[in-house]
């Protein structure tokens, strides 16, 4: 699998309450998207970014990071072949991404995702 980008998923109780720290203080002032339970903020100058997550709306567990890849199908097959614990099977979500969640051997849950153009 080839990771194109990795995004930290920070667990917060309320995105609205947490937002100003990350946007005003840290300078991640561009809101790339928000869906109520997850929002991604990016620095327009550097491209540094992160996601604030209250809870994953469709998965049984929250991921600590999202790993963006061009070939999510092959990544899914590799994860299965290697015997990793699949937390959520490969799914096309209502908001247009194709993803699966896998548990790393250390216990962290990782969201492997491909965004459709």
MDAnalysis code that builds the backbone (N, CA, C; Angstrom):
import MDAnalysis as mda
import numpy as np

u = mda.Universe.empty(351, n_residues=117, atom_resindex=np.repeat(np.arange(117), 3), trajectory=True)
u.add_TopologyAttr("name", ["N", "CA", "C"] * 117)
u.add_TopologyAttr("resid", np.arange(1, 118))
u.add_TopologyAttr("resname", ["UNK", "UNK", "UNK", "UNK", "UNK", "UNK", "UNK", "UNK", "UNK", "UNK", "UNK", "UNK", "UNK", "UNK", "UNK", "UNK", "UNK", "UNK", "UNK", "UNK", "UNK", "UNK", "UNK", "UNK", "UNK", "UNK", "UNK", "UNK", "UNK", "UNK", "UNK", "UNK", "UNK", "UNK", "UNK", "UNK", "UNK", "UNK", "UNK", "UNK", "UNK", "UNK", "UNK", "UNK", "UNK", "UNK", "UNK", "UNK", "UNK", "UNK", "UNK", "UNK", "UNK", "UNK", "UNK", "UNK", "UNK", "UNK", "UNK", "UNK", "UNK", "UNK", "UNK", "UNK", "UNK", "UNK", "UNK", "UNK", "UNK", "UNK", "UNK", "UNK", "UNK", "UNK", "UNK", "UNK", "UNK", "UNK", "UNK", "UNK", "UNK", "UNK", "UNK", "UNK", "UNK", "UNK", "UNK", "UNK", "UNK", "UNK", "UNK", "UNK", "UNK", "UNK", "UNK", "UNK", "UNK", "UNK", "UNK", "UNK", "UNK", "UNK", "UNK", "UNK", "UNK", "UNK", "UNK", "UNK", "UNK", "UNK", "UNK", "UNK", "UNK", "UNK", "UNK", "UNK", "UNK"])
u.atoms.positions = np.array([
    [0.841, -1.185, 0.000],
    [0.000, 0.000, 0.000],
    [0.881, 1.242, 0.000],
    [0.437, 2.267, -0.666],
    [1.159, 3.544, -0.695],
    [0.304, 4.621, -0.044],
    [0.838, 5.222, 1.019],
    [0.153, 6.322, 1.698],
    [0.491, 7.627, 0.998],
    [-0.541, 8.358, 0.573],
    [-0.341, 9.660, -0.065],
    [-0.353, 10.803, 0.944],
    [-1.116, 10.602, 2.011],
    [-1.252, 11.629, 3.043],
    [-1.780, 10.942, 4.293],
    [-1.372, 11.434, 5.439],
    [-1.871, 10.918, 6.714],
    [-2.418, 12.094, 7.506],
    [-3.632, 11.920, 8.018],
    [-4.308, 12.966, 8.772],
    [-4.580, 12.481, 10.184],
    [-4.155, 13.259, 11.179],
    [-4.471, 12.928, 12.567],
    [-5.953, 13.155, 12.821],
    [-6.580, 12.231, 13.524],
    [-7.980, 12.350, 13.921],
    [-8.005, 12.593, 15.423],
    [-8.285, 13.825, 15.816],
    [-8.294, 14.177, 17.239],
    [-9.706, 14.062, 17.795],
    [-9.839, 13.283, 18.838],
    [-11.137, 13.085, 19.497],
    [-11.465, 14.324, 20.321],
    [-12.635, 14.899, 20.068],
    [-13.111, 16.063, 20.824],
    [-14.569, 15.819, 21.218],
    [-14.998, 16.436, 22.298],
    [-16.383, 16.293, 22.738],
    [-17.329, 17.099, 21.846],
    [-16.866, 18.279, 21.403],
    [-17.713, 19.166, 20.608],
    [-16.825, 19.918, 19.621],
    [-17.048, 19.720, 18.345],
    [-16.211, 20.365, 17.325],
    [-16.313, 21.879, 17.400],
    [-17.509, 22.398, 17.579],
    [-17.704, 23.847, 17.649],
    [-16.917, 24.490, 18.776],
    [-16.889, 23.836, 19.923],
    [-16.146, 24.371, 21.064],
    [-14.641, 24.252, 20.873],
    [-14.187, 23.208, 20.214],
    [-12.749, 22.972, 20.032],
    [-12.166, 23.762, 18.860],
    [-12.994, 24.101, 17.906],
    [-12.552, 24.672, 16.634],
    [-11.621, 25.877, 16.774],
    [-11.940, 26.841, 17.612],
    [-11.164, 28.087, 17.646],
    [-9.709, 27.863, 18.055],
    [-9.446, 26.909, 18.928],
    [-8.052, 26.631, 19.297],
    [-7.251, 26.237, 18.069],
    [-7.799, 25.346, 17.269],
    [-7.089, 24.814, 16.106],
    [-7.075, 25.789, 14.939],
    [-8.137, 26.564, 14.779],
    [-8.180, 27.506, 13.655],
    [-7.491, 28.822, 13.986],
    [-7.803, 29.404, 15.131],
    [-7.240, 30.707, 15.487],
    [-5.808, 30.595, 16.009],
    [-5.612, 29.748, 17.013],
    [-4.297, 29.655, 17.642],
    [-3.286, 28.911, 16.761],
    [-3.665, 27.761, 16.217],
    [-2.729, 26.980, 15.408],
    [-2.690, 27.403, 13.945],
    [-3.641, 28.233, 13.511],
    [-3.623, 28.749, 12.146],
    [-4.179, 27.810, 11.096],
    [-4.915, 26.786, 11.528],
    [-5.536, 25.866, 10.569],
    [-6.900, 26.434, 10.185],
    [-6.855, 27.553, 9.476],
    [-8.054, 28.372, 9.300],
    [-8.971, 27.961, 8.154],
    [-8.520, 27.071, 7.283],
    [-9.375, 26.624, 6.180],
    [-10.144, 25.385, 6.609],
    [-11.457, 25.489, 6.619],
    [-12.281, 24.322, 6.927],
    [-12.545, 23.602, 5.605],
    [-11.873, 22.479, 5.398],
    [-12.031, 21.737, 4.146],
    [-13.403, 21.101, 4.050],
    [-13.891, 20.589, 5.160],
    [-15.244, 20.051, 5.199],
    [-15.675, 19.872, 6.642],
    [-16.969, 19.791, 6.848],
    [-17.523, 19.459, 8.155],
    [-18.804, 18.674, 7.932],
    [-18.958, 17.635, 8.728],
    [-20.164, 16.808, 8.627],
    [-20.855, 16.677, 9.979],
    [-20.545, 17.564, 10.883],
    [-21.160, 17.518, 12.207],
    [-20.379, 16.667, 13.191],
    [-19.975, 15.484, 12.776],
    [-19.215, 14.580, 13.650],
    [-17.730, 14.569, 13.321],
    [-17.364, 15.118, 12.164],
    [-15.960, 15.219, 11.753],
    [-15.789, 16.493, 10.927],
    [-14.645, 17.162, 11.131],
    [-14.318, 18.355, 10.347],
    [-12.805, 18.397, 10.154],
    [-12.358, 18.779, 8.960],
    [-10.923, 18.871, 8.686],
    [-10.544, 20.335, 8.521],
    [-9.448, 20.712, 9.182],
    [-8.930, 22.074, 9.149],
    [-7.492, 22.053, 8.644],
    [-7.165, 23.042, 7.801],
    [-5.876, 23.088, 7.131],
    [-5.297, 24.488, 7.181],
    [-3.975, 24.567, 7.265],
    [-3.282, 25.853, 7.162],
    [-3.165, 26.208, 5.688],
    [-3.687, 27.374, 5.281],
    [-3.578, 27.755, 3.874],
    [-2.133, 28.031, 3.456],
    [-1.281, 28.349, 4.407],
    [0.114, 28.651, 4.085],
    [0.980, 27.404, 3.964],
    [0.761, 26.417, 4.835],
    [1.663, 25.263, 4.893],
    [1.038, 23.946, 4.454],
    [-0.273, 23.862, 4.464],
    [-0.940, 22.605, 4.149],
    [-1.044, 21.664, 5.344],
    [-0.505, 22.069, 6.491],
    [-0.655, 21.248, 7.702],
    [-2.147, 21.108, 7.985],
    [-2.551, 19.928, 8.445],
    [-3.984, 19.699, 8.626],
    [-4.239, 18.665, 9.719],
    [-5.486, 18.640, 10.179],
    [-5.950, 17.625, 11.112],
    [-7.462, 17.566, 11.059],
    [-7.997, 16.496, 11.624],
    [-9.447, 16.344, 11.694],
    [-9.869, 16.282, 13.147],
    [-10.957, 16.963, 13.459],
    [-11.590, 16.866, 14.767],
    [-12.757, 15.902, 14.617],
    [-12.866, 14.947, 15.526],
    [-13.876, 13.901, 15.428],
    [-14.561, 13.729, 16.775],
    [-15.893, 13.783, 16.766],
    [-16.623, 13.502, 18.006],
    [-16.846, 12.010, 18.159],
    [-17.147, 11.331, 17.052],
    [-17.308, 9.882, 16.980],
    [-17.496, 9.547, 15.512],
    [-17.072, 8.374, 15.118],
    [-17.262, 7.972, 13.723],
    [-18.721, 7.592, 13.532],
    [-19.375, 8.207, 12.577],
    [-20.812, 8.017, 12.386],
    [-21.183, 6.643, 11.851],
    [-20.249, 5.938, 11.199],
    [-20.614, 4.662, 10.590],
    [-19.754, 3.484, 11.028],
    [-18.738, 3.720, 11.817],
    [-17.842, 2.637, 12.238],
    [-18.009, 2.346, 13.726],
    [-17.728, 1.116, 14.132],
    [-17.889, 0.756, 15.538],
    [-16.830, 1.352, 16.457],
    [-15.714, 1.808, 15.888],
    [-14.643, 2.424, 16.673],
    [-14.108, 3.636, 15.929],
    [-13.466, 4.526, 16.653],
    [-12.858, 5.710, 16.052],
    [-11.425, 5.404, 15.644],
    [-10.999, 5.954, 14.509],
    [-9.629, 5.808, 14.042],
    [-8.766, 6.940, 14.586],
    [-7.511, 6.640, 14.890],
    [-6.598, 7.673, 15.383],
    [-5.984, 8.470, 14.239],
    [-5.888, 7.849, 13.058],
    [-5.396, 8.533, 11.862],
    [-6.184, 8.060, 10.655],
    [-6.186, 8.900, 9.633],
    [-6.729, 8.523, 8.328],
    [-5.569, 8.505, 7.349],
    [-5.403, 7.380, 6.672],
    [-4.340, 7.221, 5.688],
    [-4.992, 7.238, 4.313],
    [-4.621, 8.216, 3.509],
    [-5.192, 8.401, 2.181],
    [-4.343, 7.632, 1.167],
    [-5.011, 6.874, 0.306],
    [-4.318, 6.076, -0.699],
    [-5.080, 6.116, -2.011],
    [-4.404, 5.826, -3.102],
    [-5.055, 5.787, -4.411],
    [-5.697, 4.442, -4.695],
    [-5.277, 3.388, -3.983],
    [-5.755, 2.036, -4.273],
    [-6.241, 1.360, -3.000],
    [-7.419, 1.746, -2.558],
    [-7.970, 1.227, -1.314],
    [-8.349, -0.251, -1.438],
    [-8.717, -0.692, -2.635],
    [-9.079, -2.097, -2.829],
    [-7.882, -3.011, -2.594],
    [-6.736, -2.650, -3.156],
    [-5.525, -3.449, -2.954],
    [-5.087, -3.395, -1.498],
    [-5.185, -2.233, -0.869],
    [-4.827, -2.109, 0.551],
    [-5.703, -3.020, 1.403],
    [-6.996, -3.078, 1.082],
    [-7.925, -3.932, 1.819],
    [-7.539, -5.408, 1.655],
    [-7.253, -5.808, 0.431],
    [-6.855, -7.194, 0.175],
    [-5.572, -7.535, 0.926],
    [-4.616, -6.621, 0.952],
    [-3.357, -6.848, 1.673],
    [-3.601, -6.983, 3.167],
    [-4.451, -6.123, 3.716],
    [-4.751, -6.191, 5.151],
    [-5.377, -7.538, 5.498],
    [-6.258, -8.017, 4.647],
    [-6.880, -9.321, 4.872],
    [-5.856, -10.451, 4.772],
    [-5.011, -10.406, 3.727],
    [-3.984, -11.430, 3.534],
    [-3.020, -11.494, 4.717],
    [-2.729, -10.341, 5.295],
    [-1.802, -10.285, 6.427],
    [-2.472, -10.643, 7.751],
    [-3.776, -10.838, 7.712],
    [-4.492, -11.269, 8.902],
    [-4.793, -10.179, 9.908],
    [-4.761, -8.925, 9.474],
    [-5.071, -7.826, 10.388],
    [-6.560, -7.819, 10.724],
    [-6.886, -7.318, 11.899],
    [-8.266, -7.221, 12.356],
    [-8.963, -6.095, 11.588],
    [-9.940, -6.447, 10.774],
    [-10.717, -5.463, 10.026],
    [-11.851, -4.989, 10.932],
    [-11.802, -3.725, 11.322],
    [-12.790, -3.146, 12.235],
    [-14.066, -2.783, 11.485],
    [-13.915, -2.296, 10.260],
    [-15.057, -1.986, 9.376],
    [-14.649, -2.401, 7.976],
    [-15.452, -3.227, 7.302],
    [-15.073, -3.686, 5.966],
    [-15.073, -2.558, 4.942],
    [-14.479, -2.840, 3.813],
    [-14.410, -1.872, 2.720],
    [-15.818, -1.437, 2.336],
    [-16.039, -0.130, 2.380],
    [-17.373, 0.437, 2.194],
    [-17.272, 1.740, 1.421],
    [-18.232, 1.983, 0.550],
    [-18.376, 3.304, -0.054],
    [-19.381, 4.055, 0.804],
    [-18.935, 5.136, 1.431],
    [-19.778, 5.889, 2.351],
    [-20.702, 6.840, 1.592],
    [-21.773, 7.229, 2.239],
    [-22.766, 8.121, 1.630],
    [-22.146, 9.450, 1.200],
    [-21.069, 9.873, 1.864],
    [-20.441, 11.162, 1.531],
    [-19.362, 11.004, 0.457],
    [-19.238, 9.813, -0.143],
    [-18.431, 9.666, -1.341],
    [-17.056, 9.072, -1.195],
    [-16.599, 8.757, 0.001],
    [-15.285, 8.136, 0.138],
    [-15.432, 6.617, 0.161],
    [-14.375, 5.945, -0.203],
    [-14.320, 4.481, -0.088],
    [-13.262, 4.203, 0.961],
    [-13.623, 3.407, 1.986],
    [-12.703, 3.232, 3.099],
    [-12.950, 1.928, 3.842],
    [-11.951, 1.581, 4.661],
    [-12.103, 0.513, 5.633],
    [-11.282, 0.896, 6.858],
    [-11.614, 0.303, 7.988],
    [-10.866, 0.537, 9.214],
    [-10.193, -0.753, 9.619],
    [-8.929, -0.651, 9.989],
    [-8.119, -1.808, 10.350],
    [-7.405, -1.521, 11.669],
    [-7.261, -2.572, 12.486],
    [-6.554, -2.411, 13.761],
    [-5.092, -2.789, 13.544],
    [-4.198, -1.867, 13.865],
    [-2.768, -2.153, 13.820],
    [-2.427, -3.127, 14.948],
    [-1.332, -3.857, 14.828],
    [-0.957, -4.790, 15.888],
    [-0.806, -4.137, 17.264],
    [-0.550, -2.826, 17.300],
    [-0.417, -2.122, 18.583],
    [-1.761, -1.728, 19.182],
    [-2.851, -2.003, 18.455],
    [-4.189, -1.700, 18.957],
    [-4.826, -0.456, 18.375],
    [-4.051, 0.409, 17.736],
    [-4.620, 1.614, 17.134],
    [-5.474, 1.260, 15.928],
    [-6.599, 1.964, 15.794],
    [-7.471, 1.779, 14.639],
    [-7.107, 2.839, 13.599],
    [-6.921, 2.376, 12.359],
    [-6.493, 3.233, 11.260],
    [-7.568, 3.212, 10.171],
    [-7.953, 4.394, 9.711],
    [-8.914, 4.571, 8.630],
    [-8.126, 4.638, 7.328],
    [-8.312, 3.656, 6.450],
    [-7.661, 3.658, 5.140],
    [-8.713, 4.144, 4.149],
    [-8.427, 5.238, 3.449],
    [-9.473, 5.920, 2.686],
    [-8.990, 6.386, 1.311],
    [-9.923, 6.353, 0.371],
    [-9.699, 6.947, -0.943],
    [-10.846, 7.919, -1.197],
    [-10.505, 9.146, -1.514],
    [-11.492, 10.149, -1.865],
    [-11.735, 10.086, -3.355],
    [-12.984, 10.086, -3.743],
    [-13.326, 10.071, -5.155],
    [-13.345, 11.501, -5.669],
    [-12.879, 11.692, -6.911],
    [-12.859, 13.062, -7.466],
    [-14.241, 13.629, -7.662],
])
